[in-house]
Amino acid sequence: MGANRRGRPRRVRRLLSNAALVVVLVLTGLGAAAVFSGQYQVRPILSGSMRPGLALGGVVVTERVPISALKVRDVVVFHRPDRPEELVAHRIVLLTPGASGLLVKTQGDANAVADPWTVTFRGDTAYRAVFSVPLAGYVGVWAHSAGVSRALVVFGLLLAAVGAVGAVVQWRRSARVAPPDEIEGDGAAGDSGNVEGRRVAPSEELLECEAAPDGGARAPQ
């Protein structure tokens, strides 16, 4: 009974921690599914051209929307025309329909003048900023440094390996050792009941004996 009472809080804590882990995994899975499906994208902010709304070191979350839903003052993410490998998140200041697509003029909030280029949005969809998370993109900023991406991959693999080995060792250790709350009392139970851990000296045992009516000695009950 006492062991059950002591073990109940431990089981409750284990259930709560498992439930929290499940919630985190589900939310992570949903977020990953949304990103892998292409409906949303998460991009680190690598410059201060959109301060104060999109500060350097944050991340911007964008949603794929129809081109027809874009309007002036929206923040969109696009490939810079003169450097196609570079992504830019700037605000729309002018929209003009064109023969080859929607012509868009953009400008950074921290810049005094509009960007020197005109972006042509071809296709049916574009990525529009939904919200940003400050400071969360510093890892992305750092990861864009030379040689860091490869080191991050190696470090992630090593970390996963260490975690897997630690989990296996902990599982084997817990499988060998019995829980402490399964052992109760001062001694161990024998076939005839509980046996106390204190040994009785021979002299004490003789003193506890009672005289039987026939003059013999009767062991204590």
Contacts in CASP RR format, 6 or more apart in sequence:
PFRMAT RR
TARGET T0000
AUTHOR 0000-0000-0000
METHOD contacts of the structure
MODEL  1
MGANRRGRPRRVRRLLSNAALVVVLVLTGLGAAAVFSGQYQVRPILSGSM
RPGLALGGVVVTERVPISALKVRDVVVFHRPDRPEELVAHRIVLLTPGAS
GLLVKTQGDANAVADPWTVTFRGDTAYRAVFSVPLAGYVGVWAHSAGVSR
ALVVFGLLLAAVGAVGAVVQWRRSARVAPPDEIEGDGAAGDSGNVEGRRV
APSEELLECEAAPDGGARAPQ
2 184 0 8 1.000
3 181 0 8 1.000
3 182 0 8 1.000
3 184 0 8 1.000
6 181 0 8 1.000
7 181 0 8 1.000
10 181 0 8 1.000
31 40 0 8 1.000
34 40 0 8 1.000
35 41 0 8 1.000
35 42 0 8 1.000
38 64 0 8 1.000
39 63 0 8 1.000
39 64 0 8 1.000
40 61 0 8 1.000
40 62 0 8 1.000
40 63 0 8 1.000
40 64 0 8 1.000
40 130 0 8 1.000
41 61 0 8 1.000
41 62 0 8 1.000
41 64 0 8 1.000
41 77 0 8 1.000
41 127 0 8 1.000
42 59 0 8 1.000
42 60 0 8 1.000
42 61 0 8 1.000
42 62 0 8 1.000
43 59 0 8 1.000
43 60 0 8 1.000
43 62 0 8 1.000
43 77 0 8 1.000
43 87 0 8 1.000
43 89 0 8 1.000
44 57 0 8 1.000
44 58 0 8 1.000
44 59 0 8 1.000
44 137 0 8 1.000
44 138 0 8 1.000
44 139 0 8 1.000
44 140 0 8 1.000
44 141 0 8 1.000
44 143 0 8 1.000
44 144 0 8 1.000
45 54 0 8 1.000
45 55 0 8 1.000
45 56 0 8 1.000
45 57 0 8 1.000
45 58 0 8 1.000
45 59 0 8 1.000
45 60 0 8 1.000
45 89 0 8 1.000
45 132 0 8 1.000
45 137 0 8 1.000
45 141 0 8 1.000
46 56 0 8 1.000
46 57 0 8 1.000
46 140 0 8 1.000
46 141 0 8 1.000
46 144 0 8 1.000
47 56 0 8 1.000
48 54 0 8 1.000
48 55 0 8 1.000
48 56 0 8 1.000
48 110 0 8 1.000
49 90 0 8 1.000
49 108 0 8 1.000
49 109 0 8 1.000
49 110 0 8 1.000
49 111 0 8 1.000
50 75 0 8 1.000
50 89 0 8 1.000
50 90 0 8 1.000
50 91 0 8 1.000
50 108 0 8 1.000
50 109 0 8 1.000
50 110 0 8 1.000
51 109 0 8 1.000
51 110 0 8 1.000
52 109 0 8 1.000
52 110 0 8 1.000
53 109 0 8 1.000
53 132 0 8 1.000
54 60 0 8 1.000
54 75 0 8 1.000
54 89 0 8 1.000
54 109 0 8 1.000
54 129 0 8 1.000
54 132 0 8 1.000
55 132 0 8 1.000
55 134 0 8 1.000
56 141 0 8 1.000
57 134 0 8 1.000
57 135 0 8 1.000
57 136 0 8 1.000
57 137 0 8 1.000
57 138 0 8 1.000
57 140 0 8 1.000
57 141 0 8 1.000
58 132 0 8 1.000
58 133 0 8 1.000
58 134 0 8 1.000
58 135 0 8 1.000
58 136 0 8 1.000
58 137 0 8 1.000
58 138 0 8 1.000
59 132 0 8 1.000
59 133 0 8 1.000
59 136 0 8 1.000
59 137 0 8 1.000
59 140 0 8 1.000
60 75 0 8 1.000
60 77 0 8 1.000
60 89 0 8 1.000
60 129 0 8 1.000
60 131 0 8 1.000
60 132 0 8 1.000
61 129 0 8 1.000
61 130 0 8 1.000
61 131 0 8 1.000
61 132 0 8 1.000
61 133 0 8 1.000
62 76 0 8 1.000
62 77 0 8 1.000
62 89 0 8 1.000
62 127 0 8 1.000
62 128 0 8 1.000
62 129 0 8 1.000
62 130 0 8 1.000
63 127 0 8 1.000
63 128 0 8 1.000
63 130 0 8 1.000
64 125 0 8 1.000
64 126 0 8 1.000
64 127 0 8 1.000
65 125 0 8 1.000
65 126 0 8 1.000
65 127 0 8 1.000
65 128 0 8 1.000
66 124 0 8 1.000
66 125 0 8 1.000
67 102 0 8 1.000
67 121 0 8 1.000
67 123 0 8 1.000
67 124 0 8 1.000
67 125 0 8 1.000
67 126 0 8 1.000
69 128 0 8 1.000
70 76 0 8 1.000
70 92 0 8 1.000
70 95 0 8 1.000
70 102 0 8 1.000
70 104 0 8 1.000
70 121 0 8 1.000
70 126 0 8 1.000
70 128 0 8 1.000
71 92 0 8 1.000
71 95 0 8 1.000
72 92 0 8 1.000
72 93 0 8 1.000
72 94 0 8 1.000
72 95 0 8 1.000
73 91 0 8 1.000
73 92 0 8 1.000
74 91 0 8 1.000
74 92 0 8 1.000
74 128 0 8 1.000
74 129 0 8 1.000
75 89 0 8 1.000
75 90 0 8 1.000
75 91 0 8 1.000
75 92 0 8 1.000
75 128 0 8 1.000
75 129 0 8 1.000
76 89 0 8 1.000
76 90 0 8 1.000
76 91 0 8 1.000
76 92 0 8 1.000
76 104 0 8 1.000
76 106 0 8 1.000
76 126 0 8 1.000
76 127 0 8 1.000
76 128 0 8 1.000
76 129 0 8 1.000
77 87 0 8 1.000
77 88 0 8 1.000
77 89 0 8 1.000
77 127 0 8 1.000
77 128 0 8 1.000
77 129 0 8 1.000
78 87 0 8 1.000
78 88 0 8 1.000
78 90 0 8 1.000
78 104 0 8 1.000
78 106 0 8 1.000
78 119 0 8 1.000
78 121 0 8 1.000
78 126 0 8 1.000
78 127 0 8 1.000
79 85 0 8 1.000
79 86 0 8 1.000
79 87 0 8 1.000
79 88 0 8 1.000
80 86 0 8 1.000
80 87 0 8 1.000
80 88 0 8 1.000
80 117 0 8 1.000
81 117 0 8 1.000
81 118 0 8 1.000
81 119 0 8 1.000
82 117 0 8 1.000
88 106 0 8 1.000
88 115 0 8 1.000
89 129 0 8 1.000
90 106 0 8 1.000
90 107 0 8 1.000
90 108 0 8 1.000
90 115 0 8 1.000
91 106 0 8 1.000
91 107 0 8 1.000
91 108 0 8 1.000
91 109 0 8 1.000
92 104 0 8 1.000
92 105 0 8 1.000
92 106 0 8 1.000
93 105 0 8 1.000
93 106 0 8 1.000
93 107 0 8 1.000
93 114 0 8 1.000
94 104 0 8 1.000
94 105 0 8 1.000
94 114 0 8 1.000
95 102 0 8 1.000
95 103 0 8 1.000
95 104 0 8 1.000
95 105 0 8 1.000
96 102 0 8 1.000
96 103 0 8 1.000
96 104 0 8 1.000
96 105 0 8 1.000
97 103 0 8 1.000
100 120 0 8 1.000
100 122 0 8 1.000
101 120 0 8 1.000
101 121 0 8 1.000
101 122 0 8 1.000
101 123 0 8 1.000
102 120 0 8 1.000
102 121 0 8 1.000
103 118 0 8 1.000
103 119 0 8 1.000
103 120 0 8 1.000
103 121 0 8 1.000
104 118 0 8 1.000
104 119 0 8 1.000
104 120 0 8 1.000
104 121 0 8 1.000
105 114 0 8 1.000
105 115 0 8 1.000
105 118 0 8 1.000
105 119 0 8 1.000
106 114 0 8 1.000
106 115 0 8 1.000
106 117 0 8 1.000
106 119 0 8 1.000
107 113 0 8 1.000
107 114 0 8 1.000
107 115 0 8 1.000
108 115 0 8 1.000
142 148 0 8 1.000
143 149 0 8 1.000
143 152 0 8 1.000
186 196 0 8 1.000
186 197 0 8 1.000
187 194 0 8 1.000
187 195 0 8 1.000
187 196 0 8 1.000
187 197 0 8 1.000
188 195 0 8 1.000
189 195 0 8 1.000
208 220 0 8 1.000
209 217 0 8 1.000
209 218 0 8 1.000
209 219 0 8 1.000
209 220 0 8 1.000
210 217 0 8 1.000
210 218 0 8 1.000
210 220 0 8 1.000
211 217 0 8 1.000
211 218 0 8 1.000
212 218 0 8 1.000
END
